[in-house]
Amino acid sequence: MKAALQKSPISDNHAFEVKYLTDPHFDPNWHFHTEYQLFLVIKGTGTRFIGDHVSPFTHGDLVFTGPNLPHLWQSDHEYFKNDNTFITEGIVIYFPENFLGKDFLYKTEMYKIKQLLQKAQRGIEIFGKTRERVKAVMQSILDAHDFEKILTLLTVLNIISNSSEHKLLASEGYSNTMKETETDRMNRVHAYVMKNFRDRISLNDVAAMANMSPSSFSRYFKVHANKTFSDFLMEIRIGYSCKLLMGQKINVSQVCYDSGFSTLSNFNRQFKAVTQYSPLEYRKKYTVDF
């Protein structure tokens, strides 16, 4: 496991940074940085963590995050196998708030973009036709140079700021209480849960892995994740079951047990509480749309 991360991804001689990512898996470390980030998944599946928000992701996933908002795109387990033939690809843009100058965002013409940047403090998922437009522009920015790159980034921000096809991710009350030195512990917790969520996970086991007593770990996790550990684990399992329902023709009871639930009744109840649909309703709605 890498040490705690607070990245500084922009070189000193650039206003912002654009990178094309291609690796066996996405960066498995829970981290945050002072820059805004726009991330497009081109290839890959897994679970996305934005602040206290948890959701499955697949190709086409497009998220805009603000400064110091902890985030992680955790690739599925099969991406980490030694004989792995899977690959992940993505485009990421990093930029600071003042990349166009200290006072530029306070001009009248920039009002909508400034509002967008404020929303990004909670993380924004972009979808629908807006996502397709932004995806095309982000791909074109890879071949842009100099001032053309800045114009292209402004085009991306303008498209998003004038669209209603987005939703906020982290809860309204979420704030990052994480210190750099604490992200390593949370990384260990995330890695352990993502590896073992299909099996029985006890609070005692996770607390011991984090070198804490169960009661101390429960308080620690609630403060930093804005939810209980049991709720976090349940969301991971529900997210995985959503992917199984959308992508595989297996019956609901098998989805239940493959996702780490011990009883079908509990699975159905928890699934509806999180998604507002029964498993069969969810499969019917999202398999058609996917």
RONUPA-999740 format. One record per residue (C-alpha): z, y, x; residue number from 1; residue in three letters. Coordinates in Angstrom, 1 decimal, decimal comma. Layout:
+--------+--------+--------+-----+------+
!     up !  north !   east ! seq ! type !
+--------+--------+--------+-----+------+
!      Z !      Y !      X ! NUM !  ALA !
...
+--------+--------+--------+-----+------+
//
This chain:
+--------+--------+--------+-----+------+
!     up !  north !   east ! seq ! type !
+--------+--------+--------+-----+------+
!    0,0 !    0,0 !    0,0 !   1 !  MET !
!   -0,9 !    3,4 !    1,3 !   2 !  LYS !
!    1,7 !    6,1 !    1,8 !   3 !  ALA !
!    2,2 !    8,8 !   -0,8 !   4 !  ALA !
!   -0,9 !   10,8 !   -1,4 !   5 !  LEU !
!   -1,5 !   14,5 !   -2,1 !   6 !  GLN !
!   -5,1 !   14,8 !   -1,2 !   7 !  LYS !
!   -6,9 !   17,9 !    0,2 !   8 !  SER !
!  -10,5 !   16,9 !   -0,4 !   9 !  PRO !
!  -12,4 !   20,1 !    0,2 !  10 !  ILE !
!  -13,5 !   21,1 !    3,7 !  11 !  SER !
!  -12,7 !   24,6 !    4,9 !  12 !  ASP !
!  -16,4 !   25,7 !    5,0 !  13 !  ASN !
!  -17,2 !   24,8 !    1,4 !  14 !  HIS !
!  -16,3 !   26,4 !   -1,9 !  15 !  ALA !
!  -16,1 !   22,9 !   -3,5 !  16 !  PHE !
!  -16,8 !   19,3 !   -2,8 !  17 !  GLU !
!  -19,1 !   16,7 !   -4,4 !  18 !  VAL !
!  -19,0 !   13,1 !   -3,4 !  19 !  LYS !
!  -20,9 !   10,0 !   -4,5 !  20 !  TYR !
!  -18,5 !    7,0 !   -4,4 !  21 !  LEU !
!  -19,5 !    3,4 !   -3,9 !  22 !  THR !
!  -16,8 !    0,8 !   -3,0 !  23 !  ASP !
!  -15,7 !   -2,6 !   -4,0 !  24 !  PRO !
!  -13,0 !   -0,8 !   -6,2 !  25 !  HIS !
!  -11,8 !    2,7 !   -6,9 !  26 !  PHE !
!   -8,8 !    4,1 !   -5,0 !  27 !  ASP !
!   -5,9 !    2,1 !   -6,2 !  28 !  PRO !
!   -3,3 !    4,8 !   -5,5 !  29 !  ASN !
!   -1,5 !    7,0 !   -8,0 !  30 !  TRP !
!   -2,0 !   10,5 !   -6,6 !  31 !  HIS !
!   -2,4 !   14,2 !   -7,3 !  32 !  PHE !
!   -3,8 !   17,2 !   -5,6 !  33 !  HIS !
!   -4,1 !   21,0 !   -6,0 !  34 !  THR !
!   -7,8 !   21,0 !   -6,9 !  35 !  GLU !
!   -9,5 !   20,5 !  -10,3 !  36 !  TYR !
!  -11,4 !   17,2 !  -10,5 !  37 !  GLN !
!  -14,4 !   16,1 !  -12,6 !  38 !  LEU !
!  -14,9 !   12,3 !  -12,3 !  39 !  PHE !
!  -17,8 !   10,3 !  -13,7 !  40 !  LEU !
!  -17,7 !    6,5 !  -13,6 !  41 !  VAL !
!  -21,2 !    5,1 !  -13,0 !  42 !  ILE !
!  -20,2 !    1,5 !  -12,5 !  43 !  LYS !
!  -16,8 !   -0,2 !  -12,9 !  44 !  GLY !
!  -14,2 !   -1,2 !  -15,4 !  45 !  THR !
!  -10,4 !   -1,0 !  -15,4 !  46 !  GLY !
!   -7,5 !    1,1 !  -16,6 !  47 !  THR !
!   -7,2 !    4,8 !  -16,4 !  48 !  ARG !
!   -3,9 !    6,7 !  -15,9 !  49 !  PHE !
!   -3,8 !   10,5 !  -16,5 !  50 !  ILE !
!   -0,3 !   11,8 !  -16,5 !  51 !  GLY !
!    1,4 !    9,8 !  -19,2 !  52 !  ASP !
!   -1,8 !    8,7 !  -20,8 !  53 !  HIS !
!   -3,1 !    5,1 !  -20,4 !  54 !  VAL !
!   -6,6 !    3,9 !  -21,5 !  55 !  SER !
!   -9,3 !    1,4 !  -20,5 !  56 !  PRO !
!  -12,4 !    2,8 !  -18,8 !  57 !  PHE !
!  -15,9 !    1,5 !  -18,3 !  58 !  THR !
!  -19,2 !    2,9 !  -17,1 !  59 !  HIS !
!  -19,9 !    6,4 !  -18,4 !  60 !  GLY !
!  -16,2 !    7,4 !  -18,4 !  61 !  ASP !
!  -16,0 !   11,2 !  -17,8 !  62 !  LEU !
!  -12,7 !   13,0 !  -17,2 !  63 !  VAL !
!  -11,7 !   16,5 !  -16,1 !  64 !  PHE !
!   -8,2 !   16,9 !  -14,6 !  65 !  THR !
!   -6,3 !   20,0 !  -13,5 !  66 !  GLY !
!   -4,2 !   20,7 !  -10,4 !  67 !  PRO !
!   -1,3 !   18,4 !   -9,6 !  68 !  ASN !
!   -1,9 !   16,1 !  -12,6 !  69 !  LEU !
!   -1,2 !   12,6 !  -11,4 !  70 !  PRO !
!   -4,1 !   10,2 !  -12,0 !  71 !  HIS !
!   -5,5 !    6,8 !  -11,1 !  72 !  LEU !
!   -8,6 !    4,8 !  -12,0 !  73 !  TRP !
!   -7,3 !    1,2 !  -11,5 !  74 !  GLN !
!  -10,2 !   -1,2 !  -11,2 !  75 !  SER !
!   -9,8 !   -4,6 !  -12,9 !  76 !  ASP !
!   -8,2 !   -7,4 !  -11,0 !  77 !  HIS !
!  -11,5 !   -9,2 !  -10,2 !  78 !  GLU !
!  -12,7 !   -6,1 !   -8,1 !  79 !  TYR !
!  -10,0 !   -7,0 !   -5,6 !  80 !  PHE !
!  -10,8 !  -10,6 !   -4,9 !  81 !  LYS !
!  -11,9 !  -11,6 !   -1,4 !  82 !  ASN !
!  -15,2 !  -13,1 !   -2,7 !  83 !  ASP !
!  -15,8 !  -10,1 !   -4,9 !  84 !  ASN !
!  -19,4 !   -9,4 !   -5,8 !  85 !  THR !
!  -18,4 !   -6,4 !   -8,0 !  86 !  PHE !
!  -19,0 !   -2,8 !   -7,0 !  87 !  ILE !
!  -17,8 !    0,5 !   -8,3 !  88 !  THR !
!  -19,8 !    3,7 !   -8,3 !  89 !  GLU !
!  -18,9 !    7,2 !   -9,3 !  90 !  GLY !
!  -19,5 !   11,0 !   -8,8 !  91 !  ILE !
!  -16,5 !   13,2 !   -8,2 !  92 !  VAL !
!  -16,4 !   17,0 !   -7,9 !  93 !  ILE !
!  -13,3 !   18,9 !   -6,5 !  94 !  TYR !
!  -12,9 !   22,6 !   -6,7 !  95 !  PHE !
!  -10,0 !   25,1 !   -6,6 !  96 !  PRO !
!   -9,3 !   27,6 !   -9,3 !  97 !  GLU !
!  -10,4 !   30,5 !   -7,0 !  98 !  ASN !
!  -13,6 !   28,9 !   -5,8 !  99 !  PHE !
!  -15,5 !   32,0 !   -7,0 ! 100 !  LEU !
!  -12,9 !   34,5 !   -5,9 ! 101 !  GLY !
!   -9,4 !   35,4 !   -7,0 ! 102 !  LYS !
!  -10,1 !   37,5 !  -10,1 ! 103 !  ASP !
!  -13,5 !   36,1 !  -11,2 ! 104 !  PHE !
!  -12,0 !   33,9 !  -14,0 ! 105 !  LEU !
!  -10,3 !   36,9 !  -15,6 ! 106 !  TYR !
!  -13,6 !   38,6 !  -16,4 ! 107 !  LYS !
!  -14,7 !   38,6 !  -20,1 ! 108 !  THR !
!  -17,7 !   36,4 !  -19,4 ! 109 !  GLU !
!  -15,5 !   33,6 !  -18,1 ! 110 !  MET !
!  -13,2 !   33,5 !  -21,0 ! 111 !  TYR !
!  -14,3 !   30,0 !  -22,3 ! 112 !  LYS !
!  -14,3 !   28,5 !  -18,9 ! 113 !  ILE !
!  -10,8 !   29,8 !  -18,2 ! 114 !  LYS !
!   -9,7 !   28,2 !  -21,5 ! 115 !  GLN !
!  -11,2 !   25,0 !  -20,4 ! 116 !  LEU !
!   -9,3 !   25,1 !  -17,1 ! 117 !  LEU !
!   -6,1 !   25,6 !  -19,0 ! 118 !  GLN !
!   -6,8 !   22,5 !  -21,1 ! 119 !  LYS !
!   -7,5 !   20,5 !  -18,0 ! 120 !  ALA !
!   -3,8 !   20,7 !  -17,1 ! 121 !  GLN !
!   -3,4 !   17,8 !  -19,5 ! 122 !  ARG !
!   -6,7 !   16,0 !  -18,5 ! 123 !  GLY !
!   -9,8 !   16,0 !  -20,7 ! 124 !  ILE !
!  -12,0 !   13,1 !  -21,7 ! 125 !  GLU !
!  -15,6 !   14,2 !  -22,4 ! 126 !  ILE !
!  -17,7 !   12,0 !  -24,7 ! 127 !  PHE !
!  -20,8 !   12,0 !  -27,0 ! 128 !  GLY !
!  -23,9 !   14,0 !  -26,3 ! 129 !  LYS !
!  -21,9 !   16,4 !  -24,1 ! 130 !  THR !
!  -21,1 !   13,5 !  -21,7 ! 131 !  ARG !
!  -24,8 !   12,6 !  -21,4 ! 132 !  GLU !
!  -25,7 !   16,2 !  -20,6 ! 133 !  ARG !
!  -22,9 !   16,6 !  -18,1 ! 134 !  VAL !
!  -23,8 !   13,2 !  -16,5 ! 135 !  LYS !
!  -27,4 !   14,4 !  -15,9 ! 136 !  ALA !
!  -26,3 !   17,6 !  -14,4 ! 137 !  VAL !
!  -23,7 !   15,9 !  -12,1 ! 138 !  MET !
!  -26,4 !   13,6 !  -10,8 ! 139 !  GLN !
!  -28,6 !   16,5 !  -10,0 ! 140 !  SER !
!  -25,9 !   18,3 !   -8,1 ! 141 !  ILE !
!  -26,0 !   15,6 !   -5,5 ! 142 !  LEU !
!  -29,4 !   16,9 !   -4,4 ! 143 !  ASP !
!  -28,6 !   20,6 !   -4,8 ! 144 !  ALA !
!  -28,0 !   22,9 !   -1,8 ! 145 !  HIS !
!  -26,1 !   26,0 !   -1,1 ! 146 !  ASP !
!  -26,0 !   28,5 !   -4,0 ! 147 !  PHE !
!  -27,9 !   26,1 !   -6,2 ! 148 !  GLU !
!  -24,8 !   23,8 !   -6,1 ! 149 !  LYS !
!  -22,5 !   26,6 !   -7,4 ! 150 !  ILE !
!  -24,9 !   27,4 !  -10,2 ! 151 !  LEU !
!  -25,0 !   23,7 !  -11,1 ! 152 !  THR !
!  -21,2 !   23,4 !  -11,2 ! 153 !  LEU !
!  -21,0 !   26,5 !  -13,4 ! 154 !  LEU !
!  -23,6 !   24,9 !  -15,7 ! 155 !  THR !
!  -21,4 !   21,8 !  -16,0 ! 156 !  VAL !
!  -18,3 !   23,9 !  -16,8 ! 157 !  LEU !
!  -20,3 !   26,0 !  -19,3 ! 158 !  ASN !
!  -21,5 !   22,8 !  -21,1 ! 159 !  ILE !
!  -18,0 !   21,4 !  -21,5 ! 160 !  ILE !
!  -16,4 !   24,7 !  -22,4 ! 161 !  SER !
!  -18,9 !   25,2 !  -25,3 ! 162 !  ASN !
!  -18,4 !   21,7 !  -26,7 ! 163 !  SER !
!  -15,9 !   20,1 !  -29,1 ! 164 !  SER !
!  -16,8 !   16,6 !  -27,9 ! 165 !  GLU !
!  -13,6 !   16,1 !  -25,8 ! 166 !  HIS !
!  -10,0 !   15,2 !  -26,2 ! 167 !  LYS !
!   -6,8 !   16,0 !  -24,3 ! 168 !  LEU !
!   -5,1 !   13,0 !  -22,6 ! 169 !  LEU !
!   -1,6 !   13,7 !  -21,3 ! 170 !  ALA !
!    0,9 !   14,6 !  -24,0 ! 171 !  SER !
!    1,7 !   18,2 !  -24,6 ! 172 !  GLU !
!    5,2 !   17,9 !  -23,1 ! 173 !  GLY !
!    4,1 !   16,1 !  -20,0 ! 174 !  TYR !
!    4,8 !   17,7 !  -16,6 ! 175 !  SER !
!    4,5 !   16,3 !  -13,1 ! 176 !  ASN !
!    8,0 !   15,8 !  -11,8 ! 177 !  THR !
!    6,7 !   13,6 !   -8,9 ! 178 !  MET !
!    7,3 !   14,5 !   -5,3 ! 179 !  LYS !
!    4,9 !   13,3 !   -2,7 ! 180 !  GLU !
!    7,5 !   10,9 !   -1,3 ! 181 !  THR !
!    8,0 !    9,2 !   -4,7 ! 182 !  GLU !
!    4,3 !    8,3 !   -5,4 ! 183 !  THR !
!    4,6 !    5,2 !   -3,2 ! 184 !  ASP !
!    7,3 !    3,7 !   -5,5 ! 185 !  ARG !
!    5,1 !    4,4 !   -8,6 ! 186 !  MET !
!    2,1 !    2,9 !   -6,8 ! 187 !  ASN !
!    4,1 !   -0,3 !   -6,2 ! 188 !  ARG !
!    5,1 !   -0,4 !   -9,9 ! 189 !  VAL !
!    1,5 !    0,2 !  -11,0 ! 190 !  HIS !
!    0,1 !   -2,4 !   -8,6 ! 191 !  ALA !
!    2,7 !   -5,0 !   -9,7 ! 192 !  TYR !
!    2,1 !   -4,4 !  -13,4 ! 193 !  VAL !
!   -1,7 !   -4,5 !  -13,1 ! 194 !  MET !
!   -1,5 !   -7,8 !  -11,2 ! 195 !  LYS !
!    1,0 !   -9,5 !  -13,5 ! 196 !  ASN !
!    0,8 !   -8,0 !  -17,0 ! 197 !  PHE !
!   -0,8 !  -11,2 !  -18,4 ! 198 !  ARG !
!    2,4 !  -13,0 !  -17,6 ! 199 !  ASP !
!    6,0 !  -12,4 !  -18,5 ! 200 !  ARG !
!    7,4 !   -9,3 !  -16,7 ! 201 !  ILE !
!   11,1 !   -8,6 !  -16,8 ! 202 !  SER !
!   12,7 !   -5,2 !  -16,2 ! 203 !  LEU !
!   15,0 !   -6,9 !  -13,6 ! 204 !  ASN !
!   12,0 !   -8,0 !  -11,6 ! 205 !  ASP !
!   10,3 !   -4,6 !  -11,6 ! 206 !  VAL !
!   13,5 !   -2,8 !  -10,8 ! 207 !  ALA !
!   14,1 !   -5,1 !   -7,8 ! 208 !  ALA !
!   10,6 !   -4,6 !   -6,6 ! 209 !  MET !
!   11,3 !   -0,8 !   -6,7 ! 210 !  ALA !
!   14,7 !   -1,3 !   -4,9 ! 211 !  ASN !
!   16,6 !    0,0 !   -7,9 ! 212 !  MET !
!   19,1 !   -1,3 !  -10,5 ! 213 !  SER !
!   17,6 !   -2,0 !  -13,9 ! 214 !  PRO !
!   19,4 !    1,0 !  -15,5 ! 215 !  SER !
!   18,4 !    3,4 !  -12,7 ! 216 !  SER !
!   14,8 !    2,2 !  -12,8 ! 217 !  PHE !
!   14,7 !    2,7 !  -16,6 ! 218 !  SER !
!   15,9 !    6,3 !  -16,2 ! 219 !  ARG !
!   13,6 !    7,0 !  -13,2 ! 220 !  TYR !
!   10,5 !    5,6 !  -15,0 ! 221 !  PHE !
!   11,2 !    7,5 !  -18,2 ! 222 !  LYS !
!   11,5 !   10,8 !  -16,3 ! 223 !  VAL !
!    8,3 !   10,3 !  -14,2 ! 224 !  HIS !
!    6,1 !    8,5 !  -16,8 ! 225 !  ALA !
!    7,3 !   10,3 !  -19,9 ! 226 !  ASN !
!    7,8 !    6,9 !  -21,6 ! 227 !  LYS !
!    9,8 !    3,8 !  -21,3 ! 228 !  THR !
!    8,7 !    1,0 !  -19,1 ! 229 !  PHE !
!    8,3 !   -1,4 !  -22,0 ! 230 !  SER !
!    6,0 !    1,1 !  -23,8 ! 231 !  ASP !
!    4,0 !    1,5 !  -20,6 ! 232 !  PHE !
!    3,6 !   -2,3 !  -20,2 ! 233 !  LEU !
!    2,6 !   -2,6 !  -23,9 ! 234 !  MET !
!   -0,1 !    0,1 !  -23,5 ! 235 !  GLU !
!   -1,5 !   -1,8 !  -20,5 ! 236 !  ILE !
!   -1,7 !   -5,0 !  -22,5 ! 237 !  ARG !
!   -3,2 !   -3,2 !  -25,5 ! 238 !  ILE !
!   -5,8 !   -1,5 !  -23,3 ! 239 !  GLY !
!   -6,8 !   -4,9 !  -21,8 ! 240 !  TYR !
!   -7,1 !   -6,5 !  -25,2 ! 241 !  SER !
!   -9,4 !   -3,6 !  -26,3 ! 242 !  CYS !
!  -11,8 !   -4,5 !  -23,5 ! 243 !  LYS !
!  -11,6 !   -8,2 !  -24,4 ! 244 !  LEU !
!  -12,4 !   -7,4 !  -28,1 ! 245 !  LEU !
!  -15,3 !   -5,2 !  -27,2 ! 246 !  MET !
!  -16,9 !   -7,3 !  -24,4 ! 247 !  GLY !
!  -16,2 !  -11,0 !  -25,2 ! 248 !  GLN !
!  -16,7 !  -13,3 !  -28,1 ! 249 !  LYS !
!  -13,3 !  -14,9 !  -28,1 ! 250 !  ILE !
!  -11,0 !  -15,1 !  -31,1 ! 251 !  ASN !
!   -8,1 !  -12,7 !  -31,7 ! 252 !  VAL !
!   -5,4 !  -15,3 !  -30,9 ! 253 !  SER !
!   -6,9 !  -15,9 !  -27,5 ! 254 !  GLN !
!   -7,2 !  -12,2 !  -26,9 ! 255 !  VAL !
!   -3,5 !  -11,9 !  -27,8 ! 256 !  CYS !
!   -2,3 !  -14,5 !  -25,2 ! 257 !  TYR !
!   -4,8 !  -13,5 !  -22,5 ! 258 !  ASP !
!   -3,4 !   -9,9 !  -22,7 ! 259 !  SER !
!    0,2 !  -11,0 !  -22,1 ! 260 !  GLY !
!    1,6 !  -11,1 !  -25,7 ! 261 !  PHE !
!    3,7 !  -14,1 !  -26,7 ! 262 !  SER !
!    3,2 !  -14,0 !  -30,4 ! 263 !  THR !
!    0,2 !  -13,1 !  -32,6 ! 264 !  LEU !
!    2,3 !  -11,2 !  -35,1 ! 265 !  SER !
!    3,8 !   -8,9 !  -32,4 ! 266 !  ASN !
!    0,3 !   -8,4 !  -30,9 ! 267 !  PHE !
!   -1,2 !   -7,4 !  -34,3 ! 268 !  ASN !
!    1,7 !   -5,0 !  -35,0 ! 269 !  ARG !
!    1,6 !   -3,4 !  -31,6 ! 270 !  GLN !
!   -2,2 !   -3,2 !  -31,5 ! 271 !  PHE !
!   -2,3 !   -1,3 !  -34,8 ! 272 !  LYS !
!    0,5 !    1,0 !  -33,8 ! 273 !  ALA !
!   -1,5 !    2,1 !  -30,7 ! 274 !  VAL !
!   -5,1 !    2,1 !  -32,0 ! 275 !  THR !
!   -4,6 !    2,6 !  -35,8 ! 276 !  GLN !
!   -6,9 !   -0,5 !  -36,3 ! 277 !  TYR !
!   -6,3 !   -4,2 !  -36,7 ! 278 !  SER !
!   -7,9 !   -6,2 !  -33,8 ! 279 !  PRO !
!  -10,8 !   -7,3 !  -36,1 ! 280 !  LEU !
!  -11,3 !   -3,8 !  -37,4 ! 281 !  GLU !
!  -11,4 !   -2,5 !  -33,8 ! 282 !  TYR !
!  -13,9 !   -5,2 !  -32,7 ! 283 !  ARG !
!  -16,2 !   -4,4 !  -35,7 ! 284 !  LYS !
!  -16,0 !   -0,6 !  -35,0 ! 285 !  LYS !
!  -16,4 !   -0,5 !  -31,3 ! 286 !  TYR !
!  -18,6 !   -3,5 !  -30,6 ! 287 !  THR !
!  -21,3 !   -1,9 !  -32,7 ! 288 !  VAL !
!  -20,9 !    1,5 !  -31,1 ! 289 !  ASP !
!  -20,5 !    0,3 !  -27,5 ! 290 !  PHE !
+--------+--------+--------+-----+------+
//
